[in-house]
Amino acid sequence: MIKSYMKDGKKIFEVFVAERDRTKKLVARRKRNIANERLAKEIELQFKIELSHVANAAPIWTWEHWHRECVKRMKAFLQISTLQNYEGRLKKWIPKEWGQREISSFTVGDITDLLDFVAASETPVSQKHILKLVRRIFQMAVDDGLIPRNPTMGIKVKHIEAEKKVLTAKEAEIFLQAAKDTKI
C-alpha cells in the first residue's frame, strides 16, 4: 500500500506491505520519505516479492516452538493432568539452551547428554520417562516431516536389576524356628 503525505511543502510517499507467513505471524516492511511515486511503486514491488518468499518459506522450528505446538496437539487426546505432568518434567530437565535450537539440529549425543544429566540425580525409571517424553516430541516432528530421523531412536536406559535375596527352604525353617523361640 502506498500512502502520500505532505512534508515541508513536498509530496512524500510511504510504502507499507504486510503478509502472514505459514505460522500465521504477520511479517511487514515499511519505507518512508520516498521522493516520487514511481520509486514508491518499485519499492512496493520489491517488498511484495521479498515477503512472498518469506511467507512461502518453510518455518524454522525451534525446540521451544515445536514443544508448544506438540502440547497444543496433545490437548486433543490427553488429560490436562497428564499434560501438566509432562510440562513439569520437561521444564525441570530440558536445558534452557535447547529452547532456541532448531529441532533439526539435535543429535543422538544431545539426547545422551540429557540422560547423563538426569542420571546424576534420578533413578533409571525417571530417566526412561524423560526419554519417552522427548522421544514423543521428536517423533511428532518426524511425522510432520520436519526432521528425517528421530535422534532418540536406538537410545535405551539401562536398568540394573537389584539382586533379589531369597531364603532357601533350610534358611526359612531356621528363621521360623528362631521366630517361634523368641515368640515374635
Secondary structure, 3 states (H helix, E strand, C coil): CEEEEEECCEEEEEEEEEEECCCCCEEEEEEEEECCHHHHHHHHHHHHHHHHHHHHCCCCCEHHHHHHHHHHHHCCCCCHHHHHHHHHHHHHHCCHHHCCCEHHHCCHHHHHHHHHHHHCCCCHHHHHHHHHHHHHHHHHHHHCCCCCCCCCCCCCCCCCCCCCCCCCHHHHHHHHHHHHHHCC
